[in-house]
Amino acid sequence: MLALKFIGDTSALDEGLELLKEELNFVRQEDGIPISLTYKPEETQLKIGYNGNEGEIVYHSTNTFFRQLNLWLVNYKQGVPFEKEEKAYFKKTGAMIDASRNAVLHVEGTKEFLRHMAKLGLNLAMLYTEDTYEVKEYPYFGYLRGKYTEEELKALDDYAYALGIEMIPCIQTLGHLYQVLQFGTHHDIQDTSDVLLVGEPKTYEFLENIIRAATTPFRSNRIHIGMDEAFGIGTGRYKQLHGEKDTFEIMNEHVQKVIGITERLGLEAMMWSDMYYRAGSKTHDYYDKEVEVPEHIIEGIPDVNMVFWDYYHEKKEDYTEFLKRHIAMKQKVIFAGGVWTWNGIAPNFGKSFETTKAGLAASKELGIDEVFATLWGDDGGETPILSALPGLQVFADLSYRETVDEELANAVSKQNTGLTFDEFVLLNELDETPGVMKNNLHVSAGSKVLLWQDPLLGRFDKNAEGHELNKHYAELAEKLKPLQSKGNYQTLFTFYYQLAKVLSERAEFGIKVKAAYDNQDTDALQDMLAVAKRLYTEQNQLRLAHRDVWMLYNKPFGWEVLDIRYGGAVARMDTVVSRLEAYLKGDLPILEELEEEKLKERTDSGMIGRGLYTDISSTSKLSGV
């Protein structure tokens, strides 16, 4: 363990240094290597150096100090003197973690994530909580969903503060509230199934209570009030009460009332900007370049920061155009990019890297001073959030430099995770498979669709045909195998190794069993029966490996959904065994599931497929009338 002696005032850094010293593998000693610290809050230029005898770190904030210390230690390991500089392009750069799609990071899991943020120099953190925080007035709010208590959030805020990170509550105050409204306890403030009733006095009483509850644990006076994707606003009970009204007018009325609450509580608010843009688009498209937001609407928008979210485009020019349109709305503009943790079961780093490069380049050019990466967990939080670390590292690096230094990225990742950047990014190959375009820009989710699709019905089999996906996943499993016992994320990589192992036989199972059946090849069908029996066991092993990584980082709530999905996959494979055995014995004259001709799933070019579990697992109804 390296002994260091910091020369300078470390009073604002001591608590964070204590939290990071074990992971960064250093101790503070009087006879340690002297490192002089220079604090320059007015400058954005950062510097580290070592002349063979003593070091230096020039920083301008707590978070930049921890980033520079991390980089100093990486460079020191090279064994030669060095002098390096970076620039802090943004006043705030950070991450928003989805805690509303079943996977709710528990306190220790969140602390681990915050330590990674600190080592990368990030200084803004949000937990996206639609209903997963405690509101004492409403016992059904976050009921059975793993909601954070006020004490838990306060503890996380204290922890983040020691690391130079501002924690900001991130909630919803209009749409995305189905989980709150599903119990019928707030029928009087409900417009549609997940949108609140604008204009109703009780709505604003409710909102004041949840805003107060969301902000009380945090020292920051800022709040993200959501407001995105409130589809159907004004079309339910609102329309019954007030008739047809312009969406712009309804939005402005609501935003003004909510900002009235935040101002009264002494809070600075930000909101997602898309509902204004969708209302101004003839196709209701957020990224419609022909959007026109009327001037009188712009004038009526209260003092609220506008968050432009975009993790879809790969050209800087697209971000530049949309950001300029936001700037024209006369509010502070914040940019939200994304690390694609919501693609399926594995992160999509190719898409993440390309969109991050373009988005942050445009933000720098236009002088945007606040950016963050979103880490969504759509469709059940199947992807462990800690798998996002390479994407987060690229987002951080491009917040401090123009390009990513690949050699340095490998060294930093090795220090932070015990694995090189290239080793960690192997997870990208779960979805960027043969048949998928470079960087997976159309966001194919092969690992998800091939795991959850029915083994006999094979909805995506025609898309997977001809790409030798069994071979691809077998080779990937061999690459991942040693990472189960290497680095700091062995549980994570044990899960992904097992996923690749299952897919090495499951990816083409339907293709092979259909071919054997059509050709009346009894020997081949016997082989597929043996494969089905193996998969029955291996899929359950995958469930257990996934459960281990879930419980390591998350609260247990929400895992029941994945238990149901894995249970279905295991049960269906049991049925496959039963059906094949009966057919091979002559007890069944045909297998009706294999009699049907398989059709190609309609997708974009350069992809195997993607979708929600309900659309992948069956073409029949999973639930509903």
HELIX and SHEET records of a PDB file:
HELIX    1   1 ASP A   14  LEU A   24  1                                  11    
HELIX    2   2 THR A   62  TYR A   76  1                                  15    
HELIX    3   3 VAL A  107  LEU A  120  1                                  14    
HELIX    4   4 GLU A  150  ALA A  162  1                                  13    
HELIX    5   5 TYR A  178  LEU A  181  1                                   4    
HELIX    6   6 HIS A  187  ILE A  189  5                                   3    
HELIX    7   7 PRO A  201  THR A  215  1                                  15    
HELIX    8   8 ARG A  237  HIS A  242  1                                   6    
HELIX    9   9 THR A  247  ARG A  264  1                                  18    
HELIX   10  10 ASP A  274  ALA A  279  1                                   6    
HELIX   11  11 GLU A  295  GLY A  300  1                                   6    
HELIX   12  12 LYS A  316  ILE A  327  1                                  12    
HELIX   13  13 PHE A  349  LEU A  366  1                                  18    
HELIX   14  14 ILE A  385  ALA A  388  5                                   4    
HELIX   15  15 LEU A  389  TYR A  400  1                                  12    
HELIX   16  16 GLU A  406  THR A  417  1                                  12    
HELIX   17  17 PHE A  421  PHE A  424  1                                   4    
HELIX   18  18 VAL A  425  LEU A  430  5                                   6    
HELIX   19  19 LYS A  438  ASN A  440  5                                   3    
HELIX   20  20 GLY A  446  TRP A  452  1                                   7    
HELIX   21  21 ASP A  461  ALA A  464  1                                   4    
HELIX   22  22 LEU A  469  LEU A  480  1                                  12    
HELIX   23  23 LYS A  481  SER A  485  5                                   5    
HELIX   24  24 GLN A  490  ARG A  506  1                                  17    
HELIX   25  25 PHE A  509  ASP A  518  1                                  10    
HELIX   26  26 THR A  522  TYR A  553  1                                  32    
HELIX   27  27 TRP A  559  LYS A  585  1                                  27    
HELIX   28  28 GLU A  592  GLU A  595  1                                   4    
HELIX   29  29 TYR A  613  ILE A  616  1                                   4    
SHEET    1   A 6 PHE A  26  ARG A  28  0                                        
SHEET    2   A 6 LEU A   2  ILE A   7  1                                        
SHEET    3   A 6 ILE A  33  TYR A  39  1                                        
SHEET    4   A 6 GLY A  55  TYR A  59  1                                        
SHEET    5   A 6 GLN A  45  TYR A  50 -1                                        
SHEET    6   A 6 PHE A  82  LYS A  87 -1                                        
SHEET    1   B 8 GLU A 166  MET A 167  0                                        
SHEET    2   B 8 LEU A 124  TYR A 128  1                                        
SHEET    3   B 8 LYS A  92  ASP A  98  1                                        
SHEET    4   B 8 GLU A 370  LEU A 375  1                                        
SHEET    5   B 8 VAL A 333  GLY A 338  1                                        
SHEET    6   B 8 ASN A 305  TRP A 309  1                                        
SHEET    7   B 8 GLU A 268  TRP A 272  1                                        
SHEET    8   B 8 ARG A 222  HIS A 224  1                                        
END                                                                             
